Amino acid sequence: MTTPKHCPGFEQFKSLKSFTCTCPECGAKKEIFSDEFGKTHKCDKCNKEIDFTQCKLEG
């Protein structure tokens, strides 16, 4: 028996990208992954909805 080089399910997640957006209400940072763009997201700090289509690329 051999030990796998990656955890199970690795292949389906290896091409994901992460994005960080600043909440327009409170300024807190929120990170999402590229497979989550179709979902609604709320700020972890103030619980307001964040529209990731309005986020600006930083860096």
N, CA, C and O atoms as a Maestro MAE file, in Angstrom:
{
 s_m_m2io_version
 :::
 2.0.0
}

f_m_ct {
 s_m_title
 :::
 protein
 m_atom[236] {
  # First column is atom index #
  i_m_mmod_type
  r_m_x_coord
  r_m_y_coord
  r_m_z_coord
  i_m_residue_number
  s_m_chain_name
  s_m_pdb_residue_name
  s_m_pdb_atom_name
  i_m_atomic_number
  :::
  1 25 0.845 -1.184 0.000 1 A "MET " " N  " 7
  2 3 0.000 0.000 0.000 1 A "MET " " CA " 6
  3 2 0.892 1.250 0.000 1 A "MET " " C  " 6
  4 15 1.898 1.300 0.708 1 A "MET " " O  " 8
  5 25 0.517 2.252 -0.795 2 A "THR " " N  " 7
  6 3 1.306 3.473 -0.871 2 A "THR " " CA " 6
  7 2 0.555 4.627 -0.212 2 A "THR " " C  " 6
  8 15 -0.671 4.612 -0.109 2 A "THR " " O  " 8
  9 25 1.296 5.602 0.219 3 A "THR " " N  " 7
  10 3 0.706 6.796 0.822 3 A "THR " " CA " 6
  11 2 0.437 7.814 -0.283 3 A "THR " " C  " 6
  12 15 1.334 8.115 -1.071 3 A "THR " " O  " 8
  13 25 -0.788 8.352 -0.357 4 A "PRO " " N  " 7
  14 3 -1.082 9.351 -1.391 4 A "PRO " " CA " 6
  15 2 -0.250 10.616 -1.178 4 A "PRO " " C  " 6
  16 15 0.086 10.968 -0.047 4 A "PRO " " O  " 8
  17 25 0.078 11.298 -2.286 5 A "LYS " " N  " 7
  18 3 0.852 12.531 -2.197 5 A "LYS " " CA " 6
  19 2 -0.007 13.725 -1.805 5 A "LYS " " C  " 6
  20 15 0.510 14.719 -1.294 5 A "LYS " " O  " 8
  21 25 -1.306 13.639 -2.039 6 A "HIS " " N  " 7
  22 3 -2.225 14.729 -1.731 6 A "HIS " " CA " 6
  23 2 -3.434 14.174 -0.987 6 A "HIS " " C  " 6
  24 15 -3.730 12.982 -1.065 6 A "HIS " " O  " 8
  25 25 -4.121 15.039 -0.275 7 A "CYS " " N  " 7
  26 3 -5.327 14.607 0.421 7 A "CYS " " CA " 6
  27 2 -6.423 14.302 -0.600 7 A "CYS " " C  " 6
  28 15 -6.392 14.834 -1.709 7 A "CYS " " O  " 8
  29 25 -7.393 13.452 -0.242 8 A "PRO " " N  " 7
  30 3 -8.496 13.153 -1.159 8 A "PRO " " CA " 6
  31 2 -9.246 14.427 -1.534 8 A "PRO " " C  " 6
  32 15 -9.489 15.273 -0.673 8 A "PRO " " O  " 8
  33 25 -9.603 14.572 -2.766 9 A "GLY " " N  " 7
  34 3 -10.327 15.749 -3.235 9 A "GLY " " CA " 6
  35 2 -9.441 16.898 -3.653 9 A "GLY " " C  " 6
  36 15 -9.945 17.939 -4.074 9 A "GLY " " O  " 8
  37 25 -8.142 16.740 -3.549 10 A "PHE " " N  " 7
  38 3 -7.195 17.806 -3.885 10 A "PHE " " CA " 6
  39 2 -7.372 18.313 -5.317 10 A "PHE " " C  " 6
  40 15 -7.327 19.519 -5.557 10 A "PHE " " O  " 8
  41 25 -7.568 17.420 -6.245 11 A "GLU " " N  " 7
  42 3 -7.635 17.789 -7.667 11 A "GLU " " CA " 6
  43 2 -8.726 18.819 -7.954 11 A "GLU " " C  " 6
  44 15 -8.515 19.726 -8.759 11 A "GLU " " O  " 8
  45 25 -9.877 18.697 -7.315 12 A "GLN " " N  " 7
  46 3 -10.975 19.616 -7.615 12 A "GLN " " CA " 6
  47 2 -10.753 21.013 -7.030 12 A "GLN " " C  " 6
  48 15 -11.433 21.956 -7.436 12 A "GLN " " O  " 8
  49 25 -9.824 21.168 -6.093 13 A "PHE " " N  " 7
  50 3 -9.592 22.461 -5.455 13 A "PHE " " CA " 6
  51 2 -8.255 23.106 -5.797 13 A "PHE " " C  " 6
  52 15 -8.007 24.237 -5.378 13 A "PHE " " O  " 8
  53 25 -7.396 22.436 -6.534 14 A "LYS " " N  " 7
  54 3 -6.049 22.960 -6.744 14 A "LYS " " CA " 6
  55 2 -5.997 24.208 -7.618 14 A "LYS " " C  " 6
  56 15 -4.992 24.918 -7.592 14 A "LYS " " O  " 8
  57 25 -7.035 24.502 -8.387 15 A "SER " " N  " 7
  58 3 -7.013 25.685 -9.247 15 A "SER " " CA " 6
  59 2 -7.797 26.861 -8.664 15 A "SER " " C  " 6
  60 15 -7.974 27.869 -9.347 15 A "SER " " O  " 8
  61 25 -8.268 26.760 -7.430 16 A "LEU " " N  " 7
  62 3 -9.019 27.855 -6.818 16 A "LEU " " CA " 6
  63 2 -8.120 29.053 -6.551 16 A "LEU " " C  " 6
  64 15 -6.934 28.900 -6.259 16 A "LEU " " O  " 8
  65 25 -8.693 30.240 -6.653 17 A "LYS " " N  " 7
  66 3 -8.015 31.483 -6.328 17 A "LYS " " CA " 6
  67 2 -8.756 32.116 -5.153 17 A "LYS " " C  " 6
  68 15 -9.972 31.969 -5.030 17 A "LYS " " O  " 8
  69 25 -8.030 32.814 -4.299 18 A "SER " " N  " 7
  70 3 -8.685 33.512 -3.198 18 A "SER " " CA " 6
  71 2 -8.674 35.008 -3.465 18 A "SER " " C  " 6
  72 15 -7.744 35.537 -4.074 18 A "SER " " O  " 8
  73 25 -9.720 35.680 -3.003 19 A "PHE " " N  " 7
  74 3 -9.879 37.116 -3.173 19 A "PHE " " CA " 6
  75 2 -10.271 37.719 -1.836 19 A "PHE " " C  " 6
  76 15 -11.035 37.125 -1.075 19 A "PHE " " O  " 8
  77 25 -9.741 38.907 -1.556 20 A "THR " " N  " 7
  78 3 -10.073 39.606 -0.327 20 A "THR " " CA " 6
  79 2 -10.745 40.922 -0.690 20 A "THR " " C  " 6
  80 15 -10.290 41.642 -1.579 20 A "THR " " O  " 8
  81 25 -11.826 41.223 0.003 21 A "CYS " " N  " 7
  82 3 -12.560 42.457 -0.238 21 A "CYS " " CA " 6
  83 2 -12.757 43.162 1.102 21 A "CYS " " C  " 6
  84 15 -12.850 42.516 2.146 21 A "CYS " " O  " 8
  85 25 -12.819 44.475 1.062 22 A "THR " " N  " 7
  86 3 -13.073 45.266 2.256 22 A "THR " " CA " 6
  87 2 -14.562 45.572 2.342 22 A "THR " " C  " 6
  88 15 -15.168 46.009 1.363 22 A "THR " " O  " 8
  89 25 -15.145 45.345 3.497 23 A "CYS " " N  " 7
  90 3 -16.564 45.638 3.713 23 A "CYS " " CA " 6
  91 2 -16.778 47.145 3.580 23 A "CYS " " C  " 6
  92 15 -16.073 47.920 4.227 23 A "CYS " " O  " 8
  93 25 -17.733 47.575 2.759 24 A "PRO " " N  " 7
  94 3 -17.965 49.007 2.584 24 A "PRO " " CA " 6
  95 2 -18.572 49.665 3.824 24 A "PRO " " C  " 6
  96 15 -18.514 50.886 3.965 24 A "PRO " " O  " 8
  97 25 -19.144 48.880 4.710 25 A "GLU " " N  " 7
  98 3 -19.778 49.414 5.919 25 A "GLU " " CA " 6
  99 2 -18.797 49.626 7.065 25 A "GLU " " C  " 6
  100 15 -18.771 50.698 7.670 25 A "GLU " " O  " 8
  101 25 -17.979 48.598 7.371 26 A "CYS " " N  " 7
  102 3 -17.131 48.669 8.565 26 A "CYS " " CA " 6
  103 2 -15.638 48.575 8.275 26 A "CYS " " C  " 6
  104 15 -14.825 48.789 9.174 26 A "CYS " " O  " 8
  105 25 -15.260 48.259 7.029 27 A "GLY " " N  " 7
  106 3 -13.854 48.204 6.667 27 A "GLY " " CA " 6
  107 2 -13.160 46.885 6.957 27 A "GLY " " C  " 6
  108 15 -11.959 46.763 6.718 27 A "GLY " " O  " 8
  109 25 -13.887 45.891 7.468 28 A "ALA " " N  " 7
  110 3 -13.292 44.582 7.755 28 A "ALA " " CA " 6
  111 2 -12.975 43.852 6.451 28 A "ALA " " C  " 6
  112 15 -13.655 44.046 5.443 28 A "ALA " " O  " 8
  113 25 -11.955 43.025 6.476 29 A "LYS " " N  " 7
  114 3 -11.561 42.239 5.306 29 A "LYS " " CA " 6
  115 2 -12.322 40.917 5.303 29 A "LYS " " C  " 6
  116 15 -12.543 40.317 6.354 29 A "LYS " " O  " 8
  117 25 -12.719 40.472 4.117 30 A "LYS " " N  " 7
  118 3 -13.414 39.194 3.940 30 A "LYS " " CA " 6
  119 2 -12.770 38.484 2.766 30 A "LYS " " C  " 6
  120 15 -12.577 39.074 1.703 30 A "LYS " " O  " 8
  121 25 -12.439 37.216 2.958 31 A "GLU " " N  " 7
  122 3 -11.823 36.421 1.897 31 A "GLU " " CA " 6
  123 2 -12.829 35.419 1.355 31 A "GLU " " C  " 6
  124 15 -13.556 34.782 2.117 31 A "GLU " " O  " 8
  125 25 -12.867 35.286 0.034 32 A "ILE " " N  " 7
  126 3 -13.666 34.235 -0.599 32 A "ILE " " CA " 6
  127 2 -12.791 33.548 -1.641 32 A "ILE " " C  " 6
  128 15 -11.735 34.049 -2.028 32 A "ILE " " O  " 8
  129 25 -13.258 32.399 -2.076 33 A "PHE " " N  " 7
  130 3 -12.558 31.643 -3.106 33 A "PHE " " CA " 6
  131 2 -13.333 31.729 -4.417 33 A "PHE " " C  " 6
  132 15 -14.531 32.010 -4.428 33 A "PHE " " O  " 8
  133 25 -12.633 31.484 -5.512 34 A "SER " " N  " 7
  134 3 -13.202 31.681 -6.839 34 A "SER " " CA " 6
  135 2 -14.439 30.824 -7.110 34 A "SER " " C  " 6
  136 15 -15.239 31.174 -7.978 34 A "SER " " O  " 8
  137 25 -14.617 29.733 -6.408 35 A "ASP " " N  " 7
  138 3 -15.815 28.919 -6.625 35 A "ASP " " CA " 6
  139 2 -17.013 29.430 -5.821 35 A "ASP " " C  " 6
  140 15 -18.082 28.820 -5.861 35 A "ASP " " O  " 8
  141 25 -16.854 30.539 -5.091 36 A "GLU " " N  " 7
  142 3 -17.925 31.081 -4.257 36 A "GLU " " CA " 6
  143 2 -18.515 32.382 -4.798 36 A "GLU " " C  " 6
  144 15 -19.306 33.024 -4.108 36 A "GLU " " O  " 8
  145 25 -18.148 32.784 -6.015 37 A "PHE " " N  " 7
  146 3 -18.647 34.044 -6.554 37 A "PHE " " CA " 6
  147 2 -20.158 34.064 -6.729 37 A "PHE " " C  " 6
  148 15 -20.769 35.128 -6.624 37 A "PHE " " O  " 8
  149 25 -20.765 32.942 -6.989 38 A "GLY " " N  " 7
  150 3 -22.205 32.892 -7.194 38 A "GLY " " CA " 6
  151 2 -23.019 32.914 -5.917 38 A "GLY " " C  " 6
  152 15 -24.248 32.945 -5.972 38 A "GLY " " O  " 8
  153 25 -22.360 32.899 -4.765 39 A "LYS " " N  " 7
  154 3 -23.058 32.871 -3.472 39 A "LYS " " CA " 6
  155 2 -23.082 34.270 -2.857 39 A "LYS " " C  " 6
  156 15 -22.255 35.117 -3.194 39 A "LYS " " O  " 8
  157 25 -24.028 34.504 -1.959 40 A "THR " " N  " 7
  158 3 -24.042 35.764 -1.228 40 A "THR " " CA " 6
  159 2 -23.100 35.647 -0.037 40 A "THR " " C  " 6
  160 15 -22.943 34.574 0.546 40 A "THR " " O  " 8
  161 25 -22.473 36.771 0.316 41 A "HIS " " N  " 7
  162 3 -21.504 36.787 1.406 41 A "HIS " " CA " 6
  163 2 -21.825 37.931 2.350 41 A "HIS " " C  " 6
  164 15 -22.188 39.026 1.919 41 A "HIS " " O  " 8
  165 25 -21.689 37.668 3.639 42 A "LYS " " N  " 7
  166 3 -21.897 38.688 4.653 42 A "LYS " " CA " 6
  167 2 -20.605 38.914 5.408 42 A "LYS " " C  " 6
  168 15 -19.798 38.003 5.594 42 A "LYS " " O  " 8
  169 25 -20.432 40.146 5.834 43 A "CYS " " N  " 7
  170 3 -19.266 40.514 6.623 43 A "CYS " " CA " 6
  171 2 -19.309 39.775 7.955 43 A "CYS " " C  " 6
  172 15 -20.355 39.696 8.600 43 A "CYS " " O  " 8
  173 25 -18.168 39.237 8.358 44 A "ASP " " N  " 7
  174 3 -18.095 38.513 9.629 44 A "ASP " " CA " 6
  175 2 -18.202 39.451 10.827 44 A "ASP " " C  " 6
  176 15 -18.555 39.023 11.926 44 A "ASP " " O  " 8
  177 25 -17.898 40.723 10.615 45 A "LYS " " N  " 7
  178 3 -17.895 41.683 11.722 45 A "LYS " " CA " 6
  179 2 -19.251 42.375 11.903 45 A "LYS " " C  " 6
  180 15 -19.795 42.385 13.008 45 A "LYS " " O  " 8
  181 25 -19.800 42.954 10.827 46 A "CYS " " N  " 7
  182 3 -21.048 43.725 10.955 46 A "CYS " " CA " 6
  183 2 -22.273 43.019 10.375 46 A "CYS " " C  " 6
  184 15 -23.396 43.499 10.530 46 A "CYS " " O  " 8
  185 25 -22.062 41.889 9.712 47 A "ASN " " N  " 7
  186 3 -23.137 41.058 9.151 47 A "ASN " " CA " 6
  187 2 -23.862 41.695 7.964 47 A "ASN " " C  " 6
  188 15 -24.940 41.239 7.585 47 A "ASN " " O  " 8
  189 25 -23.285 42.741 7.375 48 A "LYS " " N  " 7
  190 3 -23.868 43.346 6.168 48 A "LYS " " CA " 6
  191 2 -23.427 42.544 4.958 48 A "LYS " " C  " 6
  192 15 -22.341 41.964 4.951 48 A "LYS " " O  " 8
  193 25 -24.277 42.511 3.925 49 A "GLU " " N  " 7
  194 3 -23.925 41.793 2.703 49 A "GLU " " CA " 6
  195 2 -22.827 42.531 1.943 49 A "GLU " " C  " 6
  196 15 -22.852 43.758 1.836 49 A "GLU " " O  " 8
  197 25 -21.863 41.772 1.416 50 A "ILE " " N  " 7
  198 3 -20.760 42.337 0.641 50 A "ILE " " CA " 6
  199 2 -20.942 41.930 -0.815 50 A "ILE " " C  " 6
  200 15 -21.078 40.747 -1.128 50 A "ILE " " O  " 8
  201 25 -20.944 42.925 -1.702 51 A "ASP " " N  " 7
  202 3 -21.040 42.670 -3.138 51 A "ASP " " CA " 6
  203 2 -19.620 42.570 -3.692 51 A "ASP " " C  " 6
  204 15 -18.966 43.590 -3.909 51 A "ASP " " O  " 8
  205 25 -19.141 41.352 -3.919 52 A "PHE " " N  " 7
  206 3 -17.775 41.152 -4.373 52 A "PHE " " CA " 6
  207 2 -17.554 41.641 -5.798 52 A "PHE " " C  " 6
  208 15 -16.406 41.770 -6.222 52 A "PHE " " O  " 8
  209 25 -18.612 41.917 -6.548 53 A "THR " " N  " 7
  210 3 -18.420 42.471 -7.886 53 A "THR " " CA " 6
  211 2 -17.976 43.922 -7.812 53 A "THR " " C  " 6
  212 15 -17.471 44.460 -8.798 53 A "THR " " O  " 8
  213 25 -18.153 44.570 -6.660 54 A "GLN " " N  " 7
  214 3 -17.755 45.962 -6.474 54 A "GLN " " CA " 6
  215 2 -16.374 46.105 -5.859 54 A "GLN " " C  " 6
  216 15 -15.895 47.224 -5.677 54 A "GLN " " O  " 8
  217 25 -15.726 44.994 -5.537 55 A "CYS " " N  " 7
  218 3 -14.402 45.031 -4.912 55 A "CYS " " CA " 6
  219 2 -13.342 45.433 -5.924 55 A "CYS " " C  " 6
  220 15 -13.459 45.167 -7.121 55 A "CYS " " O  " 8
  221 25 -12.306 46.081 -5.408 56 A "LYS " " N  " 7
  222 3 -11.180 46.493 -6.241 56 A "LYS " " CA " 6
  223 2 -9.999 45.598 -5.926 56 A "LYS " " C  " 6
  224 15 -9.778 45.220 -4.775 56 A "LYS " " O  " 8
  225 25 -9.236 45.260 -6.970 57 A "LEU " " N  " 7
  226 3 -8.035 44.484 -6.768 57 A "LEU " " CA " 6
  227 2 -6.998 45.325 -6.055 57 A "LEU " " C  " 6
  228 15 -6.762 46.474 -6.430 57 A "LEU " " O  " 8
  229 25 -6.379 44.766 -5.033 58 A "GLU " " N  " 7
  230 3 -5.370 45.490 -4.284 58 A "GLU " " CA " 6
  231 2 -4.023 44.812 -4.485 58 A "GLU " " C  " 6
  232 15 -3.955 43.607 -4.728 58 A "GLU " " O  " 8
  233 25 -2.948 45.596 -4.382 59 A "GLY " " N  " 7
  234 3 -1.604 45.020 -4.462 59 A "GLY " " CA " 6
  235 2 -1.123 45.024 -5.826 59 A "GLY " " C  " 6
  236 15 -0.007 44.575 -6.088 59 A "GLY " " O  " 8
  :::
 }
 m_bond[235] {
  # First column is bond index #
  i_m_from
  i_m_to
  i_m_order
  :::
  1 1 2 1
  2 2 3 1
  3 3 4 2
  4 3 5 1
  5 5 6 1
  6 6 7 1
  7 7 8 2
  8 7 9 1
  9 9 10 1
  10 10 11 1
  11 11 12 2
  12 11 13 1
  13 13 14 1
  14 14 15 1
  15 15 16 2
  16 15 17 1
  17 17 18 1
  18 18 19 1
  19 19 20 2
  20 19 21 1
  21 21 22 1
  22 22 23 1
  23 23 24 2
  24 23 25 1
  25 25 26 1
  26 26 27 1
  27 27 28 2
  28 27 29 1
  29 29 30 1
  30 30 31 1
  31 31 32 2
  32 31 33 1
  33 33 34 1
  34 34 35 1
  35 35 36 2
  36 35 37 1
  37 37 38 1
  38 38 39 1
  39 39 40 2
  40 39 41 1
  41 41 42 1
  42 42 43 1
  43 43 44 2
  44 43 45 1
  45 45 46 1
  46 46 47 1
  47 47 48 2
  48 47 49 1
  49 49 50 1
  50 50 51 1
  51 51 52 2
  52 51 53 1
  53 53 54 1
  54 54 55 1
  55 55 56 2
  56 55 57 1
  57 57 58 1
  58 58 59 1
  59 59 60 2
  60 59 61 1
  61 61 62 1
  62 62 63 1
  63 63 64 2
  64 63 65 1
  65 65 66 1
  66 66 67 1
  67 67 68 2
  68 67 69 1
  69 69 70 1
  70 70 71 1
  71 71 72 2
  72 71 73 1
  73 73 74 1
  74 74 75 1
  75 75 76 2
  76 75 77 1
  77 77 78 1
  78 78 79 1
  79 79 80 2
  80 79 81 1
  81 81 82 1
  82 82 83 1
  83 83 84 2
  84 83 85 1
  85 85 86 1
  86 86 87 1
  87 87 88 2
  88 87 89 1
  89 89 90 1
  90 90 91 1
  91 91 92 2
  92 91 93 1
  93 93 94 1
  94 94 95 1
  95 95 96 2
  96 95 97 1
  97 97 98 1
  98 98 99 1
  99 99 100 2
  100 99 101 1
  101 101 102 1
  102 102 103 1
  103 103 104 2
  104 103 105 1
  105 105 106 1
  106 106 107 1
  107 107 108 2
  108 107 109 1
  109 109 110 1
  110 110 111 1
  111 111 112 2
  112 111 113 1
  113 113 114 1
  114 114 115 1
  115 115 116 2
  116 115 117 1
  117 117 118 1
  118 118 119 1
  119 119 120 2
  120 119 121 1
  121 121 122 1
  122 122 123 1
  123 123 124 2
  124 123 125 1
  125 125 126 1
  126 126 127 1
  127 127 128 2
  128 127 129 1
  129 129 130 1
  130 130 131 1
  131 131 132 2
  132 131 133 1
  133 133 134 1
  134 134 135 1
  135 135 136 2
  136 135 137 1
  137 137 138 1
  138 138 139 1
  139 139 140 2
  140 139 141 1
  141 141 142 1
  142 142 143 1
  143 143 144 2
  144 143 145 1
  145 145 146 1
  146 146 147 1
  147 147 148 2
  148 147 149 1
  149 149 150 1
  150 150 151 1
  151 151 152 2
  152 151 153 1
  153 153 154 1
  154 154 155 1
  155 155 156 2
  156 155 157 1
  157 157 158 1
  158 158 159 1
  159 159 160 2
  160 159 161 1
  161 161 162 1
  162 162 163 1
  163 163 164 2
  164 163 165 1
  165 165 166 1
  166 166 167 1
  167 167 168 2
  168 167 169 1
  169 169 170 1
  170 170 171 1
  171 171 172 2
  172 171 173 1
  173 173 174 1
  174 174 175 1
  175 175 176 2
  176 175 177 1
  177 177 178 1
  178 178 179 1
  179 179 180 2
  180 179 181 1
  181 181 182 1
  182 182 183 1
  183 183 184 2
  184 183 185 1
  185 185 186 1
  186 186 187 1
  187 187 188 2
  188 187 189 1
  189 189 190 1
  190 190 191 1
  191 191 192 2
  192 191 193 1
  193 193 194 1
  194 194 195 1
  195 195 196 2
  196 195 197 1
  197 197 198 1
  198 198 199 1
  199 199 200 2
  200 199 201 1
  201 201 202 1
  202 202 203 1
  203 203 204 2
  204 203 205 1
  205 205 206 1
  206 206 207 1
  207 207 208 2
  208 207 209 1
  209 209 210 1
  210 210 211 1
  211 211 212 2
  212 211 213 1
  213 213 214 1
  214 214 215 1
  215 215 216 2
  216 215 217 1
  217 217 218 1
  218 218 219 1
  219 219 220 2
  220 219 221 1
  221 221 222 1
  222 222 223 1
  223 223 224 2
  224 223 225 1
  225 225 226 1
  226 226 227 1
  227 227 228 2
  228 227 229 1
  229 229 230 1
  230 230 231 1
  231 231 232 2
  232 231 233 1
  233 233 234 1
  234 234 235 1
  235 235 236 2
  :::
 }
}
